[in-house]
């Protein structure tokens, strides 16, 4: 395997919600582990759980991207700190959908739906 694949396979990222009720870790490319403070899951509301999981997901993603760019930098032997600009209409559409506000930030509605299109 190459340097990049090895680094991504051995990546470990940890994060916790600011109040410490939920923590998570990413191991390698696909393993995600969540842990809840004792008794929290049974007593939390769905809305609180949703907010805390969204916050944790953001923290884990930020850590994952830092580790990813560090791995890219090592593999290509130059500093890479972010993605390039979108170059095709499909790239632009993907970036706009990805960066759009999450529906969890919007008022709840039975009709609220979020969809994504795979590549």
Long-range contacts (C-beta under 8 A, 24 or more apart in sequence): 2-75, 3-71, 3-74, 3-75, 4-71, 4-72, 4-74, 4-75, 7-67, 7-70, 7-71, 7-74, 7-75, 8-68, 8-71, 11-64, 11-67, 11-68, 11-71, 13-60, 13-63, 13-64, 13-67, 14-63, 15-56, 15-59, 15-60, 15-63, 16-56, 16-59, 17-52, 17-55, 17-56, 17-59, 18-55, 19-52, 21-52, 22-52, 22-53, 22-56, 23-56, 24-56, 24-60, 25-60, 26-60, 26-63, 26-64, 32-60, 50-104, 51-104, 54-102, 54-104, 94-119
